[in-house]
Amino acid sequence: MDVLPQPRNEAPARMEPLAKLPVFWALESKRVIVAGGSDAAAWKAELLAACGAEVHVYADALSDTFEKLILRGAEHPQGGFIHHSQAWDETIFAGAAIAIADCEENGEAKAFFDAARSAGVPVNVIDKPAFCQFQFGSIVNRSPVVVSISTDGAAPILAQAIRRRIETLLPQALKGWAGLAQSLRDRINERLAPGPLRRAFWETFVDRAFSSSDTPEESVGGLLLEQAERLREAPAHSSRGRVTLVGAGPGDAELLTLKAVRALQAADVILFDDLVSSEVLELARREAKRMLVGKRGGRTSCRQEEINDMMVNLAKAGKHVVRLKSGDPMIFGRAGEEIAHLDRENIPVDVIPGITAASAMASRLGISLTHRDHAQSVRFVTGHSRHGGLPADIDWRSVADNRATNVFYMAGRTAHLIADRLIEAGLAPTTPAVIVSEVSRSSERRWAGELSDLATGIGEIGYDAPVLIAVGHALAAALAVDRSIRSDLLGAA
């Protein structure tokens, strides 16, 4: 079986330059230094104690916040605070793991920095990057899962915004699931050797953790160990691979679902369409093998039968195959043929939906495809048959409904025929029409006009890139905006 060349992402990209090395430091029962009694110093002291450190605070006076913190004590069982009612000096650094200070003047900051370095203690002076050997990131705490974000001091507000985004992605219950994974790890390793079986177990665990909003019950650990036993006892059955059909959306990687991202991160092999963007592929697991199996009109393409066989062979070899399709796999994506073929071979298959191009187009244009004043239905219609022209069995009288919005996929080369058929079936030549090329991508292009001018529009937009055509009175707002833009351009000319 021939496989097309793979022009994109043949191998994982090498690590790009890093501003700082992200390191997670174990501080349980370690002696650390905090010099200063300010609120800023209190926050650093609380952070260190939360890691189980014994925090020695050197300050003549403490802020109200710092005093309350020391009275309350540390949340970590090994963490704690010891207040020394004196300023720091060079003798305090012996045996310290790290040293933090809040200094108002650069002279004091330099003296603290030099003293700590002379003692071989890593040092950070708060808000004085010139006197810092390391930096603190913005933290998302689901311990033992800890996420830290750094912008190398360039944009702390940006780091906070990123943290808020991540907070929404990670359920609070993840803390409990991560703790459970930590407690089970050694026992799972005893039962399952490194390789496909162990990885299959942890992928199932991760899916369960992210699909649950509740902390795992006590009985879950025992059930998971039983699952590991079953995997060990039936390796031949368990090592059989699976296929996941994933909707990649119209191109903008931020439109992927969380479930789609998790599938990409768990894949052994990714068979991707020619229309899938590089930005989407960059979210895949670095070790995953990526194979282009695109089908494009007028170009050399992989035959559907070859793709079907490829999925089966890879799955039977124990691989988790992600079939990555542009848009939604269940809309003009040949998903039905692929699912039927996999079912015949007893290959497990799941489907993860994606944002179809019509939905992305509507959001980009700011219009409702089913605006109640204009359209009571929306239709997705294929714009070409397997032979290249319009499908012969389209009921054009039904499609030419004055109270519907019709969206034609893969219709660039048949745009003029679509206009002719709709007008012949009774739709007014003045019906609003829109053409969008490469919707949601930086190269997106748009045309808005009337149905009778569709051939002119496609001539302006071109059809080498993916094209979507929409027709219906719900598009009147887009047409009005387009006319306004054209009017402004003519006026400027």
C-alpha positions, 0 to 999 in steps of 0.5 A: 500500500502506497502512503503519500509523502509527509511534508509537515511534522515528520518529526517532533520539533526540537526545543525552542530557546527558553528564557528560563529553565522551569524547575520544581524544587522539593523543599519539605523539611528544608531550611529557607530564609525570608528577610523582611516583614512586608506583605510581599515577603509574607506571600513568599513565606506562605508559598515556601511553607506550603511546600513543607519548608521550615521558613526562618523569617528575619525582620525587626517588625512584621506587617499585620498580614505576616503576623496573622500568617505566622499565628495561623501556621502552615497548611503543610504538615512539614511546613512552619515559620520561625520568626527572628526579631532581627535584621538579616546578617551574613551568618544566617545562610548556613544550611539554607536551601534558598533565600528570599528578601524584600529590600527597598534599596538597591544597596541592601538588595545587592548586599543580600544577593552577594551574601547568599551567593557567597554562601552558595544559596540560590537567591531571589530579591523580590521585584529586583530582577538584577538580584535574582538567580531564579523567579517565581511563576504564576501558579495553578495549584492542584497539588500534586499537579502544579502548573507555573507560568512565567513570562520572564518578568516581561508581562506579569499581567499576561502570566496572570491571564494565562493562569486564569485560562488554565484554572478554567481548564483544570477541574478542582477534582483533578487534585484528588485524581492526581493524588490517587494516581500517585498512590497507585503508581507503584502498584500499577508498575508492578502489574503492567510492564512499560509499553502499550498496556501500561499506557492504555491503563493511564489513558483510561485513567486520564479520560476518567479524571477529566470527565468527572467533576467529583473527587474519586471515591475510596473504592475507585482505587480498588476498581482501577487495580482490578482493571490493571489485573484484567489488562495483564491477564488478557494482553492479546485482547487488551493490546488491540488498538483503537481509532478516534475520529477527531474533528479539527475544526475549520483551522483555528487551533483555539476552536478545538474541543478539550476532548480533541486536544486530549485525543491528540496528546494520547495518539500513537499515529495521526492520519490527518487531512490536507485541510488540517492546519499546522497550528492544530497539529502542533498540539499533538503528542510530540512522539506521535507519528503524523501521516498526511492522507489528504483528499483534495479535488484535482490533486494526487490523493490517498484513496479512501480504501487505502485510508481504511486499510491503514487505520485497521492495520495500525490499530491491529498493531496495537496503536491508538490511531487518531483520524484527524479531519477538518471541521466535523468528522460527521459532516461531509467527512466520510466518517460513516464509511470509515466507522463501518469498515472499522466495525467490520474489523472489530476495531473500537472507534470513538468520535469527537465532534468538531466545529463545522465550517458553516458554524465558524463562518456564521460566527466570523460574519456575526450572523445567525444562519437561522435568524427567525425573521428570515430563516426557519431552517438551515441546510448543509449541501455538498457542492460536488460529487465523487465525479467532480460535478454537482451531485445528480440527485439534489432536489433543487426545488426543495433547496430553493426555499426562500425561508431557509439558509443553504450552506454549500461545502466544497463548492468552489468549482461548481459555484456558477452551476449552483447559482443557475440551479437555484435560480431555475428552481425559483430562488430570486437572483437578488437573494443574498450570497456569501463566499468565505475562503479558509474560514477562521484562518489568518488567510481568510477571504470573504465576498458578499453579493447576490446569487446571480453574481456568485460566479463573479464572487468565486472569480474574485475569491478563487477556489484553490483554498477551501471555499464555503458558499452560503445563500439565503436572506439571513445573510442580508446583514453580511451583504449590507456590511460588504456593500458599506465597505465597497462604498467606502472604498469607492469613495476613497478612490 
